[in-house]
Amino acid sequence: MRPAAAGNAATPPPALATLAGDANWYVRYGAAGNAATPPPALATLAGDADWRVRRAAAGNAATPPPALATLAGDANWRVRLQGE
């Protein structure tokens, strides 16, 4: 249920901010790709340990520019490619 809520555009931003801190990478991945996730949460997700979460944040137009700049230099090529 949490992964579905994280990826749902109708989920309220405060709930998405909470889901962005979930222990499950797949839940964080959903929140990172959701345009309704608050920018501060996306900035945090841009530094996530899991490259798939960082890649989703890199592809989210709501991710703050400083976080996108960091992702552009990510060690994982998939993350860098997503941000182009």
C-alpha positions in Angstrom: 0.0 0.0 0.0 2.8 2.5 0.8 4.5 2.1 -2.7 1.1 2.8 -4.3 0.5 5.9 -2.2 4.1 7.2 -2.9 3.5 7.0 -6.6 0.0 8.4 -6.6 -0.3 12.1 -7.7 -3.3 12.5 -5.4 -1.4 11.7 -2.2 -1.0 14.9 -0.1 2.4 16.5 -0.1 2.8 16.0 3.7 2.2 12.3 3.3 4.7 12.1 0.5 7.3 13.9 2.6 6.8 11.1 5.2 6.9 8.4 2.6 10.2 9.9 1.3 11.8 8.7 4.6 10.5 5.2 4.4 12.9 2.3 5.1 11.9 0.6 1.8 13.7 1.8 -1.2 10.7 1.1 -3.5 8.5 3.5 -1.4 11.2 6.2 -1.6 11.5 5.6 -5.3 7.8 6.2 -5.8 8.0 9.4 -3.8 11.1 10.6 -5.7 9.2 10.2 -9.0 6.1 12.0 -7.8 5.7 15.6 -8.9 3.6 16.3 -5.8 6.5 15.5 -3.4 7.7 18.7 -1.7 11.0 20.0 -3.0 12.8 19.7 0.4 11.9 15.9 0.4 13.2 15.6 -3.2 16.4 17.3 -2.2 16.9 14.7 0.5 16.0 11.9 -1.9 18.6 13.2 -4.3 21.2 12.0 -1.8 19.6 8.6 -1.2 21.9 5.5 -0.9 19.9 3.7 -3.6 20.8 4.8 -7.2 17.2 4.0 -8.3 15.8 6.5 -5.9 18.4 9.1 -7.0 17.6 8.4 -10.7 13.9 9.0 -10.0 14.7 12.3 -8.3 16.9 13.3 -11.2 13.9 12.8 -13.5 11.5 14.8 -11.4 10.9 18.4 -12.7 10.1 19.5 -9.1 13.6 18.5 -7.8 15.4 21.7 -6.7 18.1 22.9 -9.1 21.0 22.5 -6.5 20.0 18.9 -6.0 19.9 18.4 -9.8 23.4 19.8 -10.1 24.6 17.3 -7.5 22.8 14.5 -9.4 24.5 15.6 -12.6 27.8 14.5 -11.1 26.5 11.2 -9.5 28.8 8.2 -9.5 26.1 6.1 -11.2 25.8 6.7 -15.0 22.1 5.8 -14.9 21.5 8.7 -12.5 23.5 11.1 -14.6 21.8 10.0 -17.8 18.3 10.5 -16.3 19.1 14.1 -15.4 20.1 15.1 -18.9 
